Amino acid sequence: MPSQAQTCATLHNALLHNLSPSITNPRRDLIPILQFHNPKLYTDLQNTQLLDFLSLIDNYDSPDSKFTPHVRKPNPAAFLNYREFDVAGEYPGHVLLYPDAESGSQGGLIYDTATDLCTWAFFPPWPRAEEWVPLERVLRKWLELWESGKFYADEVEGMAVRSWVQRDVNEAVEAWEGLMDAIAQRMPASTRADGDGGVSEVAEPILGREQLERGGFHPFAVAFLERAKRPPQNIRCVAPGIGIWTSGSFAEAVEREPTSSSRRTYLTRARFEPEQIPTLLFPAIESSKTDRHTRVVDPTEGEAEHFDKDWGFGKFTLGRRAGVYLYPHPQVGGGDGVIVVEESGRDGWGQSKGRCPWGPSYPNRLVEMLGMWREMVKSGSWVVGEEGLVSGWR
């Protein structure tokens, strides 16, 4: 069985050759480079998984060239650059293994030689212990992103990231179907549709492409909503207080939105590209008995007081409607990121995932949020009634 260092080296080398398939004579010279730049660190790393890993990974060209859109290849000369900010010397066993692609030396993937775990960080103090993961997991994630097309080779940038790819849509649609099935299985028997009450193969999509495009929706939102099947009519709430677009409610809210609305005015003035525009995926509704949308009327103090500030989310809302918004972060591959805007103006319930250990963080992906909702239904934390979700934690 290969050692952890060998497994990680194999993954690293696969990534390297994906980036530059024309490599014919890779070098394995990081150990002599480390000895030259920091002989003491080389001595300290004897008999460690990290030193074994460094001896097995391929290298070529400049050690500072991009390895993924977010990191550069390991550069022994920069391993201890983080100590510039570790004034008290609290982290002697850490190495800046994959420097951030932009800064080059001020942060990136930090490796702990005592635990053989790593995380994405810039300045000490480092993240909590539960936010550190094995290097193998990080490398497998990067390779997965390459194989899905999320990471790709770009003639100008060398390595770039797509905002979203088809697999993101497929995963979100699958998670949606799982949520609908979980809700249907827990509805009162007298209200279930034919069969098990879940999503039918012949069901219509939530909305059609033509209508979605007329509404100027984000491309990922269009791709998801035109494929996700509309549940039986008796499922009106897919989460507490969260409904589903109908053709009529969409036409009223989106297609008839005045061109002079504060949202459209801001997006035009800020010159937002389609891939950057927040989009209302699932509107909040007043109750399961009505399609009337819930709006943010008077943002409360505390966490919601920023709603109408220049930096708040209010300017992105559709007529101040609450609900689930696509909140894309295309520059880090977060085109399917989502947040929930509550009636109070607070955003975020049920979707915070904390720090991402393998790169820049962004809101939960839609597939992750729908998966969490499904677990809330299956665990009984959310109560299912005659028209879907009626109550539960929010």
C-alpha positions in Angstrom: 0.0 0.0 0.0 1.5 3.4 -0.9 2.3 5.8 1.9 0.4 9.0 2.4 3.3 10.9 0.9 3.3 8.7 -2.2 -0.5 9.1 -2.7 -0.3 12.8 -2.4 2.7 13.0 -4.7 0.8 11.0 -7.4 -2.2 13.4 -7.1 0.1 16.5 -7.3 1.9 15.1 -10.4 -1.4 14.4 -12.1 -2.5 18.0 -11.5 0.9 19.3 -12.8 0.7 17.3 -16.0 -2.9 18.3 -16.6 -1.8 21.9 -16.5 1.2 21.3 -18.8 0.7 17.9 -20.7 3.7 18.7 -22.9 6.1 18.2 -20.0 8.7 15.6 -21.0 11.5 16.0 -18.5 10.1 17.0 -15.1 12.6 17.6 -12.4 12.5 16.4 -8.8 14.7 19.1 -7.3 12.7 20.6 -4.4 14.9 18.9 -1.8 18.1 20.6 -3.0 16.2 23.9 -3.4 15.1 23.5 0.2 18.6 22.7 1.4 19.9 25.8 -0.3 17.3 28.2 0.9 16.7 26.9 4.4 19.1 24.2 5.6 17.7 24.3 9.2 14.2 23.7 8.0 15.5 20.8 5.9 17.0 19.3 9.1 13.8 19.9 11.1 11.7 18.1 8.4 13.7 14.9 8.6 11.5 11.7 8.9 8.4 13.6 8.1 5.6 12.9 5.5 6.2 16.4 4.1 9.8 15.8 3.2 8.9 12.5 1.6 6.2 14.3 -0.4 8.6 17.0 -1.6 11.1 14.4 -2.8 8.5 12.7 -5.0 6.7 15.6 -6.7 7.6 16.8 -10.2 8.7 20.3 -10.9 9.5 22.3 -14.0 10.0 25.9 -15.1 9.6 28.5 -12.3 8.4 27.3 -8.9 6.2 30.4 -8.8 4.0 29.5 -11.8 0.3 28.8 -11.2 -0.7 25.3 -10.0 -4.4 25.9 -9.8 -6.3 29.2 -10.3 -5.8 30.0 -6.7 -2.3 28.7 -5.8 1.3 28.5 -7.1 3.5 25.4 -7.0 5.4 24.7 -3.9 8.4 27.0 -3.5 10.8 26.1 -0.7 12.1 29.7 -0.6 8.7 30.8 0.5 7.9 28.0 3.0 8.4 30.2 6.1 7.1 33.5 4.7 4.1 33.3 7.0 6.5 34.0 10.0 6.5 37.6 9.0 3.1 37.7 10.6 3.8 35.2 13.4 5.6 37.7 15.6 5.3 35.7 18.7 6.6 32.5 17.1 3.5 30.5 18.0 3.5 28.3 14.9 7.0 26.9 14.4 5.9 23.6 12.7 4.0 25.2 9.8 4.9 25.6 6.2 3.3 27.7 3.4 3.2 24.8 1.0 1.1 26.2 -1.9 1.3 30.0 -1.9 -1.7 32.1 -2.9 -1.6 32.7 -6.7 -2.1 36.5 -6.4 0.0 37.5 -3.4 2.6 34.7 -4.0 3.8 34.7 -0.4 1.3 36.2 2.0 -0.9 33.2 2.4 -2.4 30.1 0.8 -2.4 26.5 1.8 -0.7 26.1 5.2 0.6 22.7 6.2 1.1 21.6 9.8 4.0 19.1 10.0 2.9 17.9 13.5 -0.5 16.7 12.3 0.0 16.4 8.5 -3.1 18.5 8.1 -3.6 21.7 6.1 -5.9 24.6 5.6 -6.4 27.8 3.6 -5.3 30.9 5.5 -3.4 34.1 5.3 -2.4 35.4 8.7 -2.1 33.8 12.2 -3.9 33.0 14.3 -4.8 30.0 12.1 -8.3 28.5 11.8 -9.9 26.2 14.3 -8.7 22.6 14.5 -11.8 21.2 12.8 -11.1 23.3 9.7 -7.8 21.5 8.9 -8.0 18.5 6.5 -5.5 16.0 5.1 -3.4 17.1 2.1 -4.8 14.2 0.1 -8.3 15.6 0.4 -7.2 19.0 -0.9 -5.4 17.5 -3.8 -8.3 15.2 -4.7 -10.6 18.2 -4.6 -8.4 20.2 -6.9 -8.1 17.3 -9.3 -11.9 16.9 -9.2 -12.4 20.5 -10.1 -10.0 20.1 -13.0 -11.8 17.0 -14.3 -15.2 18.6 -14.1 -14.0 21.6 -16.2 -14.2 24.0 -13.3 -10.4 24.5 -13.5 -9.0 24.9 -17.0 -5.9 25.9 -18.9 -6.1 29.5 -20.2 -3.7 30.9 -22.8 -3.4 34.2 -20.9 -3.7 33.3 -17.2 -2.3 29.8 -17.5 -4.9 28.3 -15.1 -8.4 29.8 -14.7 -11.7 28.9 -13.1 -15.2 28.8 -14.5 -18.0 30.3 -12.5 -20.0 27.1 -12.9 -20.1 24.0 -15.0 -22.8 21.5 -16.1 -21.9 19.1 -13.3 -22.9 21.8 -10.8 -26.4 21.9 -12.4 -26.6 18.1 -12.4 -25.8 17.9 -8.7 -28.2 20.7 -7.8 -31.1 19.0 -9.8 -30.3 15.7 -8.1 -30.4 17.3 -4.7 -33.7 19.0 -5.5 -35.2 15.7 -6.5 -34.0 14.2 -3.2 -35.5 17.0 -1.2 -38.9 16.7 -3.0 -38.9 12.9 -2.4 -38.1 13.4 1.3 -41.0 15.9 1.7 -43.4 13.8 -0.3 -42.7 10.7 1.8 -43.6 12.6 5.0 -46.8 14.2 3.8 -50.2 13.0 5.2 -51.3 10.0 3.1 -54.6 11.7 2.3 -52.8 14.6 0.5 -50.2 12.6 -1.5 -50.3 12.7 -5.3 -50.4 9.5 -7.3 -47.4 7.2 -6.6 -45.1 8.3 -3.9 -45.8 12.0 -4.4 -42.3 12.8 -5.4 -41.0 14.5 -8.6 -42.4 12.8 -11.7 -40.3 12.1 -14.8 -43.0 13.8 -16.9 -43.4 16.8 -14.6 -42.9 20.2 -16.1 -39.8 22.2 -15.1 -40.2 25.0 -12.5 -40.0 27.6 -15.3 -39.3 27.5 -19.0 -36.0 28.8 -20.6 -37.7 31.5 -22.7 -39.4 33.0 -19.7 -36.3 32.8 -17.5 -34.2 34.5 -20.2 -36.8 37.3 -20.6 -36.4 37.9 -16.9 -32.6 38.3 -17.3 -31.8 35.6 -14.8 -28.3 34.4 -14.0 -27.2 31.6 -16.5 -26.8 29.1 -13.7 -30.3 29.9 -12.4 -31.7 29.5 -15.9 -30.0 26.1 -16.3 -31.2 24.9 -12.9 -34.8 26.1 -13.0 -35.5 24.9 -16.5 -34.3 21.3 -15.5 -35.6 21.0 -11.9 -39.1 19.4 -12.1 -42.0 21.1 -10.5 -43.3 19.0 -7.6 -47.0 18.1 -7.3 -49.3 21.0 -6.7 -49.8 20.1 -3.1 -46.2 20.8 -2.3 -46.1 24.6 -2.0 -43.4 25.1 0.6 -39.9 23.5 0.1 -38.5 25.0 3.3 -40.2 26.9 6.1 -41.6 30.0 4.5 -39.9 29.3 1.1 -42.1 28.7 -2.0 -41.6 28.1 -5.7 -42.0 30.3 -8.7 -45.2 30.0 -10.8 -45.4 31.3 -14.3 -47.8 34.0 -13.0 -45.7 35.1 -10.0 -42.6 35.2 -12.1 -44.2 37.4 -14.7 -45.6 39.7 -12.1 -42.3 40.0 -10.1 -39.6 39.7 -12.7 -40.8 40.4 -16.2 -42.8 43.5 -15.1 -40.0 44.8 -12.8 -39.7 48.5 -13.8 -36.5 49.4 -15.6 -36.1 52.2 -13.1 -36.2 49.9 -10.1 -33.3 50.4 -7.6 -32.0 46.9 -8.4 -31.8 47.4 -12.2 -30.4 50.9 -11.7 -27.7 49.7 -9.5 -26.7 46.7 -11.7 -26.6 49.0 -14.7 -24.5 51.6 -13.0 -22.1 49.1 -11.6 -21.8 47.4 -15.0 -22.5 43.9 -13.6 -21.9 41.0 -16.0 -24.6 38.3 -16.3 -22.4 35.9 -14.3 -22.2 38.4 -11.4 -25.9 39.1 -10.9 -27.7 37.8 -7.7 -30.9 36.1 -8.6 -34.0 35.1 -6.6 -34.2 31.4 -7.0 -37.0 30.6 -4.5 -39.2 33.5 -3.2 -40.4 33.5 0.4 -44.1 33.3 0.8 -46.4 34.6 3.6 -47.9 31.1 4.1 -48.6 27.8 2.4 -52.1 29.1 1.7 -51.0 31.9 -0.5 -48.5 32.8 -3.2 -48.0 36.4 -1.8 -44.3 37.0 -1.5 -42.7 38.1 1.8 -40.8 41.4 1.6 -38.2 43.0 3.8 -40.1 46.0 5.2 -38.1 47.2 8.1 -34.6 45.6 8.6 -34.1 45.0 12.3 -31.1 46.1 14.2 -28.1 43.9 14.8 -27.1 41.6 12.0 -29.7 43.1 9.5 -28.9 46.7 10.0 -26.5 46.7 7.1 -29.3 45.5 4.7 -29.9 49.0 3.1 -26.3 50.2 3.4 -24.1 50.6 0.4 -22.4 47.3 1.2 -25.6 45.5 2.1 -27.6 43.0 0.1 -30.7 45.1 -0.1 -29.7 46.6 -3.5 -29.7 43.2 -5.1 -33.1 42.1 -3.9 -36.0 41.8 -6.4 -38.5 44.4 -5.1 -37.2 43.7 -1.6 -38.4 40.2 -1.7 -37.1 37.7 0.9 -36.1 34.2 -0.2 -33.2 32.1 -1.5 -30.9 34.2 -3.7 -28.2 32.9 -6.0 -25.2 34.9 -4.8 -22.5 34.2 -7.3 -18.7 34.6 -6.7 -17.5 33.8 -10.3 -13.9 34.8 -9.6 -13.5 31.8 -7.3 -15.8 29.4 -9.1 -18.8 30.1 -6.9 -21.4 30.7 -9.6 -23.8 28.4 -7.7 -23.4 30.0 -4.3 -26.6 30.9 -2.4 -27.8 32.8 0.6 -31.2 33.1 2.3 -32.6 36.6 2.9 -35.1 36.7 5.7 -38.1 39.0 6.3 -36.0 40.8 8.9 -33.3 41.6 6.3 -30.9 39.2 7.9 -29.2 36.9 5.4 -27.7 33.5 5.9 -29.9 31.1 7.9 -29.1 27.5 7.4 -26.3 28.0 4.9 -23.1 29.1 6.6 -20.3 26.6 6.0 -17.4 28.4 7.5 -13.9 28.5 5.9 -13.1 26.5 2.8 -9.9 24.5 3.5 -8.7 24.2 -0.1 -9.2 27.8 -1.4 -11.1 31.1 -1.2 -14.4 30.8 0.6 -17.9 31.7 -0.8 -21.5 30.9 0.3 -22.8 27.4 0.3 -23.4 25.9 -3.1 -27.1 25.3 -4.1 -26.5 21.5 -3.9 -25.2 21.9 -0.4 -28.1 23.9 0.8 -30.7 21.6 -0.7 -28.9 18.7 0.8 -29.0 20.3 4.3 -32.7 21.0 3.8 -33.3 17.3 2.9 -31.5 16.3 6.2 -33.7 18.7 8.2 -36.8 17.0 6.7 -35.5 13.5 7.2 -34.5 14.1 10.8 -37.9 15.6 11.7 -36.4 19.0 12.5 -38.7 20.5 9.9 -42.4 19.6 10.1 -44.2 18.5 6.9 -47.9 19.2 6.5 -50.5 19.1 3.8 -48.7 21.6 1.6 -45.1 20.9 2.2 -42.9 22.4 5.0 -45.0 24.2 7.6 -42.7 24.8 10.5 -39.2 24.1 11.8 -35.9 25.7 12.7 -35.0 28.9 10.9 
